[in-house]
């Protein structure tokens, strides 16, 4: 998404907040702000709009104190961090529900991490998604791939239980 925004005539640089909800667009001096904004709104989708000055300033106020506003190259880093955290959380939940050992839980977490990394890299390479909700639509396939990845590391009975639990784990 940021790469598409960066390509708009008149835009000097773009950043996104860590939630993916707010975009910070800096314009080239002398750029037609109305045109750049209209083109950016097209890229972001029908629900996108510009914030008035005061709410925009409020969104950016914490940036000097460390609130990360990420460039296109930094967004992948955030996706990797999110994937690692999500893999640990989901593996812990299904490990508990399935009665898996710690070692099996680690294998599950690693399988989820690898599948999430692959999915994140694919989505970023495709230019992103207009909403973070894509993960919920694609999660059943990601979960199935993670279960398959565990085939040699966990017993068949546990793998079957994992195949039942993991697709629903993201909704909790």
C-alpha positions, 0 to 999 in steps of 0.5 A: 500500500505504501509503495503505491502511495509513494508512486503518486505524483506530488507525494514525497514520502509516506508512513503508516501507524502501527495499527495500519489505520492512519497514513502520514503523507508528506508532499513535495514542495509546490505539489498540488495537495488536492490532487495528491490527496484525491489520488491517495484516497483512490489508492486507499479505498472509498472509506478513506478520508483526510483528517482535519488539521487538529486530529491529524496533529493529535495522531502525530503528536507522540511520534517524536517520543517514539510512536512508530510511523513506519515507512514501506521498508519498515512495515515488513518488520512490523509484520514479522513481529506481529507474526511471531507474537501471534504464533506464540499466542495461538500455539499456546492456546491450542497446546493447552486445549489439545494437551500437547507437551511443551516440545510439541507446542514449540513445534506448533508455534514454529509451524504457525510462524513459518506459515504466517511469515510466508503469508505476510511476505506474499501479501506485502509483495502483492501490495498489501490489503485495504484492511487487516481483516484479510488475515481472518479470511485466509486464516483457515488455509494458513492454519491447515498449512501449519498443521501439515508442516507439523506432520513429522513432529507430532503424533497423528492423533494430536495432529488431528486435534490440532486440525480441529482447534487451530482454524478457530484459534484466531477468532478467540 
